């Protein structure tokens, strides 16, 4: 009877041991289980990353082009300003000169200086006459200055008959100066009298230039 009881108990103990062992193995398996390593990027993620990189490169290139365009525009603007500067300065000077000339209100002109250049013979050699000469006539020039404007005019060549009638330091009216001018067709033997203290003819800039230009 004892033997039978023992024989019956052994399979029960064995089964219990196997069951305990199985639970231990299961517990050990669960305890050692670790999270799986992360998988690599998916094809979609790779494609998106490539698209983002391309967009960044295009944006950088566009920004570079914009900077170059700005630099070229600034350089062109500077060259244009440099090219226009002389023209602008010339126009300003012309306007300033015109304004100055319009302010001329001379009614008489003072003799500043008189110069006399004697006539002389100059060589005019030719192949047929190596000793040929030409007589250069004497020159009589007077420098006038506007009494009112203070402007000094270029030396004016006058007729010999009128040269001695102009005295340095004295003022003369424009009619006398115009008549004494050598190239004047109305100056034949005109007498140059000093300007009086009363009013006189006011010459415009063009009229004064016509008298004192050769």
DRENDO-173417 format. One record per residue (C-alpha): x, y negated, z negated. Coordinates in steps of 0.02 Angstrom, whole numbers, plus 50000, padded with zeros to 5 digits. Example, Ala and Ser with C-alpha at 12.3 -4.5 7.8 and 13.67 -1.06 7.14 Angstrom:
<pts>
506155022549610506845005349643
</pts>
This chain:
<pts>
500005000050000501454988049959502294992550122500734988650222500524972050134502334967550171502134972450352500604961650366501474946750286503004947150398502104942950561501224928950471502864921850406503634923850579502224914750661502304901150531504184899350559503974898250746502634885150726503734874850609505184876550730504134870750875503564855350778505374851550732505904852750914504454841750967504904828950833506724829550886506224826951067505144812151026506484804350917507854805651050506784798751192507484782251253506694769251371507084772451551508374761051634507584746751728507404750151912508244738752043507344724052130505964728852246506094724952434504804711152410505874703152274507414704152385506464695952528505824681952415507574678652347508264677452524506864665452575507224654352424509084654052465508714649352647507564635252593508884628352474510184628552613509004619552732508584606652600510424603452566510774601552753509314589452772509924578852626511654578352705510924572652871509954558852782511544552552697512464552452863511044542952946511054529952806512944527752823512824525753012511414513052994512404502852868513934503052981512914497653132512114483653031513824477552974514484477653154512954468153213513174455053078515024453353122514604451353306513254438353273514274428453147515354418853275513824415053380512874408953229514344398253174514504391153350512654386953354512784378753183514274368453239513354363353398511834357953298512944348553175513854339753318512214335353401511544328053239513144318153216513054311453393511254306253375511754295553226512914284853335512274267153337513804257653396513514240453469515354236153485517034244753496518684239853418520334241153511521404253353412522904255153526523514250053699524754259953803525594255153966526484267654078527514259554219527334265854396528694277354457529294287054607529094305854596529814318954710528634326454838529884336554938529244345955089530064358155209530204344555340530734330755221531644336855064531904318955004530094313555016529414304154866527744297754806527414282354703526374285254547525434269354500525564261554329524294266754199523414255254077522524264353936521594258353784520944268153635519294261653564518384265653403516544262853370516324249053242514724256353167515094275053179516974274553154517174287353293518784286053392518594289653577519864296753702521044284553785520144275053922521084269654080520634251854127521024240454272522654230954268521754214254279520744218254122522114226354019522824210353945521094203753904520844217053769521734213053606522074225653468520974223653316519584214553407517884222053448517094221653621515344225653684515064241353788514654231153944516404223553945517224240453919516204248554056516614234554177518474235854138518534254654163519614258754312518384270854390516924258854368516204252354530515564236754443517164231154362517944220254494518834206754396517594206354250518104196154100518204205053932517534193953794517514199353610515834204853543514844191753450514124193453277512354195053341511454210753399512114220753545511684235353654511584251853560512294266253662511654283953651512894298153637512694301853823512994283753873514534282253763515204298553834514924292054011515984276653975517414284953884517564300853988518764301154134
</pts>
